[in-house]
Amino acid sequence: MLSIDYANYEALRAHGEETYPNECCGVLLGKNEAEGDGNRVVTLVRAGNTRTDAAHNRYNIAPIELIRIQRQAREQGLDIVGFYHSHPDHPAQWSPTDFAEAHWLGCSYVITSVEKGKAKVTNSFLLMGKEEDEKQFHDESIEIYMADNQESLQESKA
């Protein structure tokens, strides 16, 4: 399960609306919960989409930016627990390209469908496997909670 507070959930969806008709992208920072309970997002970091050839249906985070974000996370005592991006006028389902370019095992990959500039469905997929050649995406439920009291707002099934 991916746990994320309401403000961060809405921020990643708004990011998709702001970059429409191009894909947005960003990194989820937090902690992997003990006992296999999933990833808990503490904050997110917007990243620039460096794809100039097909930004409407592809994204790329520059390696130098990803290293900067990883250092920032470490300084805050956090880990990279996932990535997010949008699918303009396309379902919130991973594509063969999304799968081919996913390499962070144990991380959540969040996709928001943005239809005609408005965020619609948001789904999460957990990249599982012990090695690159046996990786698989698994549907992951999203738990949205209110940051003030940690009360669960909703749970959606991918």
N, C-alpha and C positions, 0 to 999 in steps of 0.2 A: 504494500500500500504506500502511496505517496501522500504525505501529510504536508499541507501548505496553509498558511494563514490567508484569510480573505483578501487582505490588502495586496499581498504578493500575487495571488491568483488573478485578481483584477488587473494588476499592473502588467502581467505577461499578456493578458488578453488585449489590453489597451495598446500595448506595443505593436501587436499584430494589426490593429486598426490604423495606427499612425503610419505604418510603413506600407499599407495597402496601396497599390496592387502588387508590391514586392513582398518577399518573405522577410520576416524579422527573425532574429535569433538572439539567444542569450544563454547564460549559465546559471544553474541552480546551486546555491551553496547551503550546506547544512551538515547533518550528521546521519549516518546509517544507524538506524535503531537496532538495539540489541535483540537477540532472539529472532532475527529474520523478519521483524515487523515492518521493514521497508525503509524508505528514505524520508527524512524530515527536513523540509526546506526552512531555513532561517532567513535567507535573503536571496535576491536574484540580482544578477549583473547583466545589463543590456550589453550586447556586443554588436559590432558593425558587421553587416553582411558584405563580404568582400567579393562576392560573385558579380561581375559586371556583364558577363555573357548571358546569364539566364536568371537574374535576381527575382523574377516573377515566379519561378518554380524550383529554385535551388538556393542553398545558403552555404556559406563557409565562414568560419571564424578564423581570422589570421592567427597562425601559431604564436606570434609574439604577443598578441592580445590574450590568448589563452594562458600563456605562461604568466603574464601580469595578473590575470584573474586568479590563477592557482596560488601565486605568492600572496595576493591579498587575502585569499581564503585562509592560508596557513597562518598569516599574521593574526587573524581573528579566531584561530583555533577551530576552523571549519574545514570541510572537505568539499570537493566538487561531487555532488550527488546526482546531477543530471543536467540536461540541456533542454531548451525549448525552442520551437520555431513555429511559424504559421504556414498554413496552406491557403493562399488566396483562391477563392472560388473552387475549392477542392475539399473533399472530406478530410476529417481529422483522423486519418489512417496512415500509417507509415507506407512509404513507397519503396520499390526495390532500391532506389538510390539512397533513401534514408537508411535502409538496412546495410547496404554496402559501405556507407560512410560512418556507421556507428561502430565504435571500437572500445568504449569505456564500459567494460563488463561490470554489472552491478549498479549501473546508473539508470536513472529514469529519463525517458525521452518523451517530452510533452509536446503535443501538436494541437494547435487551435485552428479550426476552420474559420476563415474570415470570408463571409459572403457579401459581396457588394459593399465592402468597407466596414461591415459589422461582425464582430466576433460572435460565433455561434457555438459549436460544440468544441469542447476541450477534452482530449483523451491522453492517457499516459501509458507508456509501454516500457517494461523493465527489460534491459538487455541481460540475458542470462547465459551461462556457459562457463567452462573452466579455461578454455582456449579460444582463440579467434575462429578457428575452423569449426567449432561446435556452438557458436553463438546463436541465440534465438531471441526474438522479441516475445514477451508474454504480456497480455493485457494486464493492466495494473489499475486498481481502483484509486480514486483520488478522494482524500478526506480534507475538506476545507473547514478550518476552525477560526474562531475569533481570537485574535492575539491576546486580548486583555485577560480572558479567563480560560483560554484553551478549550472552550466549549465547542464541540463539533457542530458546524453549521449544516453540512450536507455531506453525503458520501455518494459518489457517482461511480458507476462501473464502466470501465472502458469497453 
